[in-house]
Amino acid sequence: MPYELPSPEGVIFDLDGTLVDTVGARIDGWLEALSAVGIPATRQQVGPMIGMDGKELARRIAQASGRTLTEEEVEQIDSAAGEAFDRYNRSPEPLPGVQQLLSDLDSMGMPWVIATSSRAEQVQRSVAALGLGKSPTIVDGSQVKHAKPEPDLLLLAAERLGAPPESCWAVGDSTWDMRAADAAGMSGVGVTAGAAVGNDALAEAGAALVVATLEELAPVLRRLTRARA
């Protein structure tokens, strides 16, 4: 139940599939990059892996087809998937409730950041789609040694917020987001509107709360903030 969640001192948002509807383009990019080097893959295979470290994704899909990749091949596929994503991700759209929730957080004086495993150069177009009045604080995969599901990205985001990890909510659409939140000691909040996985998968990965859209989070935050006051 949402009432069991601690009132946060800061909120950390994943980007793809959480704030912007880009998971389909991510999957398309990976399928193109994998196919180009002769590795068979399906949307059903790749979809649940979106949100994890790209190099690990390439390794896992290759291993499933009986192929072991060199580190150079892994890097090339990861880079090609990113380039393909850029081509597919021409007109990203915010997911339902995003702009209102971010505005509400600002009104409540609740600090928030974006933490994404994406390469820095892939973030700009998606963030621009949010139509924010000012540039948000962004922590990206290039700033940490280990991507999700390791906690590095979320721990750095908490540091940027100036809040202890256990007082942060980590909001994401993938099981990797929830596992990273658990590893960081944070409360994981799953959202399914733009996800490639459903409620059960997010809950099993450790989500303390799963919502259909971010519209559902604002009233929960307000109740918890009032209760803390």
DRENPA-3360 file (N, C-alpha, C; in nm, 2 decimals, always signed):
BEGIN
1 = MPYELPSP = +0.08/-0.12/+0.00/+0.00/+0.00/+0.00/+0.09/+0.12/+0.00 ~ +0.04/+0.23/-0.07/+0.12/+0.35/-0.07/+0.15/+0.42/+0.06 ~ +0.06/+0.39/+0.16/+0.07/+0.45/+0.29/+0.19/+0.39/+0.37 ~ +0.24/+0.28/+0.32/+0.35/+0.21/+0.39/+0.49/+0.27/+0.33 ~ +0.48/+0.35/+0.23/+0.60/+0.41/+0.18/+0.64/+0.53/+0.27 ~ +0.77/+0.55/+0.28/+0.82/+0.66/+0.36/+0.79/+0.79/+0.28 ~ +0.77/+0.90/+0.35/+0.76/+1.03/+0.29/+0.90/+1.06/+0.24 ~ +0.92/+1.09/+0.11/+1.05/+1.10/+0.05/+1.11/+1.24/+0.08;
9 = EGVIFDLD = +1.24/+1.25/+0.08/+1.31/+1.38/+0.08/+1.35/+1.42/-0.06 ~ +1.34/+1.32/-0.16/+1.37/+1.35/-0.30/+1.32/+1.23/-0.38 ~ +1.29/+1.26/-0.51/+1.24/+1.16/-0.60/+1.34/+1.15/-0.72 ~ +1.37/+1.03/-0.76/+1.46/+1.00/-0.87/+1.38/+0.93/-0.98 ~ +1.38/+0.99/-1.10/+1.30/+0.93/-1.21/+1.40/+0.87/-1.31 ~ +1.36/+0.75/-1.36/+1.42/+0.69/-1.48/+1.36/+0.78/-1.59 ~ +1.42/+0.77/-1.71/+1.38/+0.85/-1.82/+1.29/+0.77/-1.93 ~ +1.36/+0.68/-2.00/+1.29/+0.60/-2.10/+1.18/+0.51/-2.04;
17 = GTLVDTVG = +1.06/+0.53/-2.09/+0.95/+0.44/-2.04/+0.89/+0.48/-1.91 ~ +0.95/+0.58/-1.85/+0.90/+0.63/-1.72/+0.84/+0.78/-1.74 ~ +0.93/+0.86/-1.80/+0.89/+1.00/-1.83/+0.85/+1.02/-1.97 ~ +0.92/+0.95/-2.06/+0.89/+0.96/-2.21/+0.86/+0.82/-2.27 ~ +0.78/+0.82/-2.37/+0.73/+0.70/-2.43/+0.83/+0.65/-2.54 ~ +0.94/+0.59/-2.49/+1.05/+0.56/-2.59/+1.09/+0.41/-2.59 ~ +1.02/+0.33/-2.51/+1.07/+0.19/-2.50/+1.05/+0.12/-2.63 ~ +0.95/+0.15/-2.71/+0.93/+0.09/-2.84/+1.05/+0.12/-2.93;
25 = ARIDGWLE = +1.10/+0.25/-2.93/+1.21/+0.29/-3.01/+1.34/+0.22/-2.96 ~ +1.35/+0.20/-2.83/+1.47/+0.13/-2.77/+1.47/-0.01/-2.83 ~ +1.36/-0.08/-2.82/+1.35/-0.22/-2.87/+1.39/-0.23/-3.02 ~ +1.33/-0.14/-3.10/+1.36/-0.13/-3.24/+1.51/-0.12/-3.27 ~ +1.57/-0.03/-3.19/+1.71/+0.00/-3.20/+1.79/-0.13/-3.18 ~ +1.76/-0.20/-3.07/+1.83/-0.32/-3.03/+1.81/-0.43/-3.14 ~ +1.69/-0.44/-3.19/+1.66/-0.55/-3.29/+1.74/-0.52/-3.41 ~ +1.75/-0.39/-3.45/+1.83/-0.36/-3.57/+1.98/-0.39/-3.55;
33 = ALSAVGIP = +2.03/-0.35/-3.44/+2.17/-0.37/-3.41/+2.21/-0.51/-3.40 ~ +2.13/-0.59/-3.34/+2.15/-0.73/-3.32/+2.14/-0.81/-3.45 ~ +2.04/-0.77/-3.53/+2.02/-0.84/-3.66/+2.14/-0.81/-3.75 ~ +2.19/-0.69/-3.74/+2.31/-0.65/-3.83/+2.43/-0.74/-3.81 ~ +2.44/-0.80/-3.70/+2.56/-0.88/-3.67/+2.52/-1.03/-3.66 ~ +2.40/-1.06/-3.71/+2.36/-1.20/-3.73/+2.31/-1.26/-3.60 ~ +2.26/-1.18/-3.50/+2.21/-1.24/-3.38/+2.06/-1.23/-3.38 ~ +1.99/-1.34/-3.38/+1.85/-1.34/-3.38/+1.79/-1.30/-3.24;
41 = ATRQQVGP = +1.68/-1.22/-3.25/+1.62/-1.17/-3.13/+1.48/-1.13/-3.16 ~ +1.39/-1.14/-3.06/+1.25/-1.10/-3.07/+1.22/-0.98/-2.98 ~ +1.11/-0.92/-3.00/+1.06/-0.81/-2.91/+1.04/-0.86/-2.77 ~ +0.99/-0.99/-2.77/+0.96/-1.05/-2.64/+1.08/-1.07/-2.56 ~ +1.19/-1.10/-2.62/+1.32/-1.12/-2.55/+1.38/-0.99/-2.51 ~ +1.38/-0.89/-2.60/+1.45/-0.76/-2.57/+1.37/-0.68/-2.48 ~ +1.24/-0.67/-2.49/+1.15/-0.58/-2.41/+1.18/-0.58/-2.26 ~ +1.18/-0.70/-2.20/+1.20/-0.70/-2.05/+1.34/-0.66/-2.01;
49 = MIGMDGKE = +1.44/-0.66/-2.11/+1.57/-0.62/-2.07/+1.60/-0.47/-2.09 ~ +1.51/-0.40/-2.15/+1.53/-0.25/-2.16/+1.53/-0.19/-2.02 ~ +1.64/-0.11/-2.00/+1.66/-0.05/-1.87/+1.78/-0.10/-1.80 ~ +1.83/-0.21/-1.85/+1.96/-0.27/-1.79/+2.08/-0.21/-1.87 ~ +2.20/-0.24/-1.82/+2.32/-0.20/-1.90/+2.32/-0.26/-2.04 ~ +2.34/-0.17/-2.14/+2.33/-0.21/-2.28/+2.43/-0.32/-2.31 ~ +2.55/-0.32/-2.26/+2.65/-0.42/-2.29/+2.61/-0.55/-2.24 ~ +2.55/-0.55/-2.12/+2.50/-0.68/-2.06/+2.38/-0.73/-2.14;
57 = LARRIAQA = +2.30/-0.64/-2.19/+2.19/-0.69/-2.28/+2.24/-0.76/-2.40 ~ +2.34/-0.70/-2.46/+2.40/-0.76/-2.58/+2.45/-0.90/-2.55 ~ +2.52/-0.91/-2.44/+2.58/-1.04/-2.40/+2.47/-1.14/-2.38 ~ +2.37/-1.11/-2.31/+2.26/-1.20/-2.28/+2.19/-1.25/-2.40 ~ +2.16/-1.16/-2.49/+2.08/-1.20/-2.61/+2.17/-1.29/-2.70 ~ +2.30/-1.25/-2.71/+2.40/-1.34/-2.79/+2.41/-1.47/-2.73 ~ +2.42/-1.48/-2.59/+2.44/-1.61/-2.53/+2.31/-1.70/-2.55 ~ +2.20/-1.64/-2.55/+2.07/-1.71/-2.58/+2.07/-1.78/-2.71;
65 = SGRTLTEE = +2.15/-1.72/-2.81/+2.15/-1.78/-2.94/+2.28/-1.86/-2.96 ~ +2.35/-1.89/-2.85/+2.47/-1.97/-2.85/+2.59/-1.91/-2.90 ~ +2.60/-1.77/-2.89/+2.72/-1.70/-2.93/+2.78/-1.62/-2.82 ~ +2.91/-1.62/-2.81/+2.98/-1.54/-2.71/+3.05/-1.43/-2.78 ~ +3.03/-1.31/-2.73/+3.08/-1.19/-2.79/+3.21/-1.14/-2.73 ~ +3.30/-1.09/-2.81/+3.42/-1.02/-2.75/+3.38/-0.89/-2.70 ~ +3.46/-0.83/-2.62/+3.43/-0.70/-2.56/+3.42/-0.59/-2.67 ~ +3.50/-0.61/-2.78/+3.49/-0.51/-2.89/+3.35/-0.53/-2.96;
73 = EVEQIDSA = +3.31/-0.65/-2.98/+3.18/-0.67/-3.04/+3.06/-0.61/-2.95 ~ +3.08/-0.64/-2.82/+2.98/-0.58/-2.73/+2.97/-0.43/-2.74 ~ +3.08/-0.37/-2.74/+3.08/-0.22/-2.75/+3.02/-0.17/-2.88 ~ +3.05/-0.24/-2.99/+3.00/-0.20/-3.12/+2.85/-0.22/-3.13 ~ +2.80/-0.33/-3.07/+2.66/-0.35/-3.08/+2.58/-0.25/-2.99 ~ +2.64/-0.22/-2.87/+2.58/-0.12/-2.78/+2.57/+0.01/-2.85 ~ +2.68/+0.05/-2.92/+2.69/+0.18/-2.98/+2.59/+0.18/-3.10 ~ +2.58/+0.07/-3.18/+2.49/+0.07/-3.29/+2.35/+0.08/-3.25;
81 = AGEAFDRY = +2.32/+0.01/-3.14/+2.18/+0.02/-3.08/+2.14/+0.16/-3.05 ~ +2.24/+0.23/-2.99/+2.21/+0.37/-2.95/+2.19/+0.46/-3.07 ~ +2.27/+0.44/-3.18/+2.26/+0.52/-3.30/+2.12/+0.49/-3.37 ~ +2.08/+0.36/-3.37/+1.95/+0.32/-3.43/+1.84/+0.38/-3.35 ~ +1.85/+0.38/-3.21/+1.75/+0.45/-3.13/+1.73/+0.59/-3.16 ~ +1.84/+0.66/-3.19/+1.84/+0.80/-3.22/+1.75/+0.82/-3.35 ~ +1.77/+0.73/-3.44/+1.69/+0.74/-3.57/+1.54/+0.72/-3.55 ~ +1.51/+0.62/-3.46/+1.37/+0.59/-3.44/+1.30/+0.68/-3.34;
89 = NRSPEPLP = +1.38/+0.75/-3.26/+1.33/+0.83/-3.15/+1.32/+0.98/-3.20 ~ +1.25/+1.00/-3.31/+1.24/+1.13/-3.37/+1.14/+1.23/-3.29 ~ +1.03/+1.17/-3.25/+0.93/+1.26/-3.19/+0.88/+1.19/-3.06 ~ +0.96/+1.18/-2.96/+0.92/+1.12/-2.83/+0.81/+1.20/-2.76 ~ +0.72/+1.13/-2.69/+0.61/+1.20/-2.63/+0.62/+1.18/-2.48 ~ +0.58/+1.28/-2.40/+0.58/+1.25/-2.25/+0.47/+1.15/-2.22 ~ +0.49/+1.07/-2.12/+0.39/+0.98/-2.08/+0.28/+1.05/-1.99 ~ +0.16/+0.99/-1.98/+0.05/+1.06/-1.91/+0.09/+1.10/-1.76;
97 = GVQQLLSD = +0.06/+1.22/-1.73/+0.07/+1.27/-1.60/+0.21/+1.33/-1.56 ~ +0.30/+1.32/-1.66/+0.44/+1.35/-1.62/+0.46/+1.50/-1.59 ~ +0.41/+1.59/-1.68/+0.43/+1.73/-1.67/+0.36/+1.78/-1.54 ~ +0.24/+1.73/-1.51/+0.16/+1.77/-1.40/+0.23/+1.73/-1.27 ~ +0.29/+1.61/-1.27/+0.35/+1.56/-1.15/+0.48/+1.64/-1.12 ~ +0.56/+1.66/-1.22/+0.68/+1.74/-1.20/+0.65/+1.88/-1.15 ~ +0.54/+1.94/-1.21/+0.50/+2.07/-1.16/+0.46/+2.06/-1.02 ~ +0.38/+1.96/-0.98/+0.34/+1.94/-0.84/+0.46/+1.93/-0.75;
105 = LDSMGMPW = +0.56/+1.85/-0.79/+0.68/+1.83/-0.70/+0.74/+1.97/-0.68 ~ +0.76/+2.05/-0.78/+0.82/+2.18/-0.77/+0.73/+2.26/-0.67 ~ +0.60/+2.26/-0.68/+0.51/+2.33/-0.60/+0.53/+2.29/-0.45 ~ +0.55/+2.16/-0.43/+0.56/+2.11/-0.29/+0.70/+2.13/-0.24 ~ +0.79/+2.18/-0.32/+0.93/+2.20/-0.28/+1.00/+2.07/-0.27 ~ +0.96/+1.97/-0.34/+1.02/+1.83/-0.34/+1.12/+1.82/-0.45 ~ +1.25/+1.81/-0.42/+1.35/+1.80/-0.52/+1.35/+1.67/-0.60 ~ +1.38/+1.67/-0.72/+1.38/+1.55/-0.80/+1.49/+1.56/-0.91;
113 = VIATSSRA = +1.54/+1.44/-0.95/+1.64/+1.44/-1.06/+1.60/+1.32/-1.15 ~ +1.66/+1.32/-1.27/+1.65/+1.22/-1.37/+1.78/+1.13/-1.36 ~ +1.76/+1.00/-1.35/+1.88/+0.91/-1.35/+1.85/+0.81/-1.46 ~ +1.93/+0.81/-1.57/+1.91/+0.72/-1.68/+2.04/+0.65/-1.72 ~ +2.03/+0.52/-1.75/+2.15/+0.45/-1.80/+2.19/+0.49/-1.94 ~ +2.11/+0.57/-2.01/+2.14/+0.60/-2.14/+2.27/+0.68/-2.15 ~ +2.33/+0.68/-2.27/+2.45/+0.76/-2.29/+2.40/+0.91/-2.30 ~ +2.49/+1.00/-2.26/+2.46/+1.14/-2.24/+2.40/+1.19/-2.37;
121 = EQVQRSVA = +2.46/+1.15/-2.49/+2.41/+1.21/-2.61/+2.27/+1.17/-2.66 ~ +2.22/+1.06/-2.59/+2.09/+1.01/-2.63/+1.98/+1.08/-2.54 ~ +2.01/+1.15/-2.44/+1.92/+1.20/-2.35/+1.85/+1.33/-2.39 ~ +1.91/+1.42/-2.47/+1.87/+1.55/-2.49/+1.73/+1.56/-2.56 ~ +1.71/+1.47/-2.66/+1.58/+1.48/-2.73/+1.46/+1.44/-2.64 ~ +1.49/+1.33/-2.56/+1.38/+1.29/-2.47/+1.35/+1.39/-2.37 ~ +1.45/+1.45/-2.31/+1.43/+1.55/-2.21/+1.36/+1.68/-2.27 ~ +1.39/+1.71/-2.39/+1.33/+1.82/-2.45/+1.18/+1.80/-2.47;
129 = ALGLGKSP = +1.14/+1.67/-2.49/+1.00/+1.64/-2.51/+0.92/+1.67/-2.39 ~ +0.98/+1.68/-2.27/+0.91/+1.70/-2.15/+0.86/+1.85/-2.14 ~ +0.91/+1.94/-2.22/+0.87/+2.07/-2.22/+0.88/+2.15/-2.09 ~ +0.99/+2.12/-2.02/+1.01/+2.18/-1.89/+1.06/+2.33/-1.91 ~ +1.03/+2.41/-1.81/+1.07/+2.55/-1.81/+1.22/+2.57/-1.79 ~ +1.28/+2.47/-1.72/+1.43/+2.48/-1.70/+1.49/+2.35/-1.71 ~ +1.62/+2.34/-1.73/+1.69/+2.22/-1.75/+1.69/+2.14/-1.62 ~ +1.65/+2.01/-1.62/+1.66/+1.94/-1.50/+1.80/+1.88/-1.47;
137 = TIVDGSQV = +1.82/+1.84/-1.35/+1.94/+1.77/-1.31/+1.93/+1.63/-1.36 ~ +2.04/+1.59/-1.44/+2.04/+1.46/-1.50/+2.17/+1.38/-1.46 ~ +2.15/+1.26/-1.42/+2.26/+1.17/-1.39/+2.25/+1.06/-1.50 ~ +2.36/+1.05/-1.58/+2.35/+0.95/-1.69/+2.46/+0.84/-1.68 ~ +2.44/+0.74/-1.76/+2.53/+0.62/-1.75/+2.68/+0.65/-1.76 ~ +2.71/+0.76/-1.83/+2.85/+0.79/-1.85/+2.92/+0.84/-1.72 ~ +2.84/+0.87/-1.62/+2.89/+0.92/-1.49/+2.92/+0.82/-1.38 ~ +2.89/+0.69/-1.41/+2.91/+0.59/-1.31/+2.98/+0.47/-1.38;
145 = KHAKPEPD = +3.04/+0.39/-1.29/+3.11/+0.27/-1.34/+3.01/+0.16/-1.38 ~ +2.91/+0.14/-1.30/+2.81/+0.03/-1.33/+2.67/+0.08/-1.35 ~ +2.61/+0.04/-1.45/+2.47/+0.08/-1.48/+2.37/-0.01/-1.40 ~ +2.24/+0.02/-1.41/+2.14/-0.06/-1.35/+2.15/-0.20/-1.41 ~ +2.13/-0.30/-1.32/+2.06/-0.30/-1.19/+2.16/-0.27/-1.07 ~ +2.28/-0.24/-1.10/+2.37/-0.20/-0.99/+2.32/-0.06/-0.93 ~ +2.35/-0.03/-0.81/+2.29/+0.09/-0.75/+2.37/+0.22/-0.78 ~ +2.48/+0.21/-0.85/+2.57/+0.33/-0.86/+2.49/+0.46/-0.91;
153 = LLLLAAER = +2.41/+0.44/-1.01/+2.34/+0.55/-1.07/+2.25/+0.62/-0.97 ~ +2.17/+0.54/-0.90/+2.08/+0.59/-0.80/+2.15/+0.65/-0.68 ~ +2.26/+0.60/-0.64/+2.33/+0.65/-0.53/+2.39/+0.79/-0.57 ~ +2.44/+0.80/-0.69/+2.49/+0.93/-0.73/+2.37/+1.03/-0.74 ~ +2.26/+0.99/-0.79/+2.14/+1.08/-0.79/+2.10/+1.13/-0.66 ~ +2.10/+1.04/-0.56/+2.07/+1.08/-0.42/+2.17/+1.18/-0.37 ~ +2.30/+1.16/-0.41/+2.40/+1.26/-0.37/+2.37/+1.39/-0.43 ~ +2.33/+1.39/-0.55/+2.29/+1.52/-0.62/+2.17/+1.59/-0.55;
161 = LGAPPESC = +2.08/+1.50/-0.50/+1.97/+1.56/-0.43/+2.00/+1.61/-0.29 ~ +2.11/+1.56/-0.24/+2.15/+1.59/-0.10/+2.07/+1.52/+0.00 ~ +2.02/+1.40/-0.04/+1.93/+1.32/+0.05/+1.99/+1.19/+0.07 ~ +1.97/+1.13/+0.19/+2.01/+0.99/+0.21/+1.94/+0.89/+0.12 ~ +2.00/+0.79/+0.07/+1.93/+0.70/-0.02/+1.80/+0.64/+0.04 ~ +1.80/+0.61/+0.16/+1.68/+0.55/+0.22/+1.56/+0.65/+0.23 ~ +1.59/+0.77/+0.21/+1.48/+0.87/+0.21/+1.44/+0.91/+0.07 ~ +1.48/+0.84/-0.03/+1.45/+0.87/-0.17/+1.35/+0.77/-0.23;
169 = WAVGDSTW = +1.27/+0.81/-0.32/+1.19/+0.72/-0.40/+1.26/+0.71/-0.54 ~ +1.27/+0.59/-0.59/+1.32/+0.57/-0.73/+1.21/+0.52/-0.81 ~ +1.17/+0.60/-0.91/+1.05/+0.57/-0.99/+1.10/+0.52/-1.13 ~ +1.05/+0.41/-1.17/+1.10/+0.35/-1.30/+1.00/+0.25/-1.36 ~ +1.02/+0.21/-1.48/+0.93/+0.12/-1.55/+0.98/-0.02/-1.57 ~ +1.10/-0.04/-1.53/+1.16/-0.18/-1.56/+1.20/-0.25/-1.43 ~ +1.21/-0.38/-1.44/+1.26/-0.46/-1.33/+1.40/-0.42/-1.28 ~ +1.48/-0.37/-1.38/+1.61/-0.33/-1.35/+1.61/-0.20/-1.26;
177 = DMRAADAA = +1.52/-0.11/-1.28/+1.50/+0.00/-1.20/+1.47/-0.04/-1.06 ~ +1.38/-0.14/-1.04/+1.34/-0.18/-0.91/+1.45/-0.25/-0.84 ~ +1.53/-0.33/-0.91/+1.64/-0.40/-0.85/+1.75/-0.30/-0.81 ~ +1.77/-0.20/-0.89/+1.87/-0.10/-0.85/+1.82/-0.02/-0.73 ~ +1.69/+0.01/-0.72/+1.64/+0.08/-0.60/+1.66/-0.01/-0.48 ~ +1.63/-0.13/-0.49/+1.65/-0.22/-0.37/+1.80/-0.23/-0.33 ~ +1.88/-0.24/-0.43/+2.03/-0.24/-0.40/+2.08/-0.11/-0.34 ~ +2.01/+0.00/-0.37/+2.05/+0.13/-0.32/+1.98/+0.16/-0.18;
185 = GMSGVGVT = +1.89/+0.07/-0.14/+1.82/+0.10/-0.02/+1.71/+0.20/-0.03 ~ +1.66/+0.22/-0.15/+1.55/+0.31/-0.18/+1.42/+0.25/-0.19 ~ +1.31/+0.33/-0.18/+1.18/+0.28/-0.21/+1.15/+0.28/-0.36 ~ +1.13/+0.17/-0.42/+1.11/+0.16/-0.57/+0.96/+0.18/-0.60 ~ +0.93/+0.26/-0.69/+0.79/+0.28/-0.74/+0.79/+0.25/-0.89 ~ +0.71/+0.15/-0.93/+0.70/+0.11/-1.07/+0.58/+0.18/-1.13 ~ +0.60/+0.21/-1.26/+0.49/+0.27/-1.34/+0.48/+0.19/-1.47 ~ +0.36/+0.16/-1.51/+0.35/+0.06/-1.62/+0.31/+0.13/-1.76;
193 = AGAAVGND = +0.27/+0.26/-1.76/+0.22/+0.32/-1.88/+0.31/+0.30/-2.00 ~ +0.44/+0.32/-1.98/+0.53/+0.31/-2.09/+0.62/+0.19/-2.08 ~ +0.59/+0.09/-2.00/+0.68/-0.02/-1.97/+0.66/-0.14/-2.06 ~ +0.76/-0.22/-2.07/+0.76/-0.34/-2.15/+0.72/-0.46/-2.06 ~ +0.71/-0.44/-1.93/+0.67/-0.54/-1.83/+0.55/-0.49/-1.75 ~ +0.48/-0.59/-1.68/+0.36/-0.55/-1.61/+0.38/-0.54/-1.46 ~ +0.26/-0.52/-1.39/+0.26/-0.50/-1.25/+0.33/-0.61/-1.17 ~ +0.30/-0.74/-1.21/+0.36/-0.85/-1.13/+0.51/-0.85/-1.14;
201 = ALAEAGAA = +0.56/-0.83/-1.26/+0.71/-0.83/-1.28/+0.78/-0.72/-1.19 ~ +0.72/-0.61/-1.19/+0.77/-0.49/-1.11/+0.76/-0.52/-0.96 ~ +0.65/-0.58/-0.92/+0.64/-0.61/-0.78/+0.74/-0.72/-0.74 ~ +0.75/-0.82/-0.82/+0.85/-0.93/-0.79/+0.99/-0.88/-0.79 ~ +1.02/-0.77/-0.86/+1.15/-0.71/-0.86/+1.18/-0.62/-0.75 ~ +1.08/-0.60/-0.66/+1.10/-0.52/-0.54/+1.02/-0.39/-0.53 ~ +0.93/-0.36/-0.62/+0.86/-0.24/-0.62/+0.77/-0.23/-0.49 ~ +0.78/-0.12/-0.42/+0.70/-0.10/-0.30/+0.56/-0.06/-0.34;
209 = LVVATLEE = +0.55/+0.00/-0.46/+0.42/+0.05/-0.51/+0.43/+0.04/-0.66 ~ +0.32/+0.00/-0.73/+0.31/+0.00/-0.88/+0.19/+0.08/-0.92 ~ +0.21/+0.18/-1.01/+0.09/+0.26/-1.05/+0.09/+0.25/-1.21 ~ -0.03/+0.27/-1.26/-0.05/+0.27/-1.40/+0.01/+0.39/-1.47 ~ -0.01/+0.51/-1.41/+0.05/+0.63/-1.47/+0.10/+0.72/-1.35 ~ +0.18/+0.81/-1.39/+0.24/+0.90/-1.29/+0.13/+1.00/-1.23 ~ +0.02/+1.00/-1.29/-0.09/+1.08/-1.24/-0.13/+1.04/-1.10 ~ -0.11/+0.91/-1.07/-0.15/+0.85/-0.94/-0.05/+0.88/-0.83;
217 = LAPVLRRL = +0.06/+0.93/-0.86/+0.16/+0.95/-0.76/+0.14/+1.09/-0.68 ~ +0.10/+1.19/-0.75/+0.08/+1.32/-0.69/+0.00/+1.32/-0.56 ~ -0.12/+1.26/-0.56/-0.20/+1.26/-0.44/-0.13/+1.17/-0.33 ~ -0.06/+1.07/-0.36/+0.01/+0.99/-0.26/+0.12/+1.07/-0.20 ~ +0.19/+1.15/-0.28/+0.30/+1.23/-0.23/+0.24/+1.34/-0.14 ~ +0.13/+1.40/-0.18/+0.07/+1.51/-0.10/+0.03/+1.45/+0.04 ~ -0.04/+1.33/+0.04/-0.08/+1.28/+0.17/+0.04/+1.25/+0.26 ~ +0.14/+1.19/+0.21/+0.26/+1.16/+0.29/+0.33/+1.28/+0.34;
225 = TRARA = +0.34/+1.39/+0.25/+0.40/+1.51/+0.29/+0.32/+1.58/+0.40 ~ +0.19/+1.58/+0.39/+0.10/+1.64/+0.50/+0.12/+1.56/+0.63 ~ +0.13/+1.43/+0.62/+0.14/+1.34/+0.73/+0.27/+1.37/+0.81 ~ +0.38/+1.39/+0.73/+0.51/+1.42/+0.79/+0.51/+1.56/+0.85 ~ +0.44/+1.65/+0.79/+0.43/+1.79/+0.85/+0.35/+1.78/+0.98;
% end
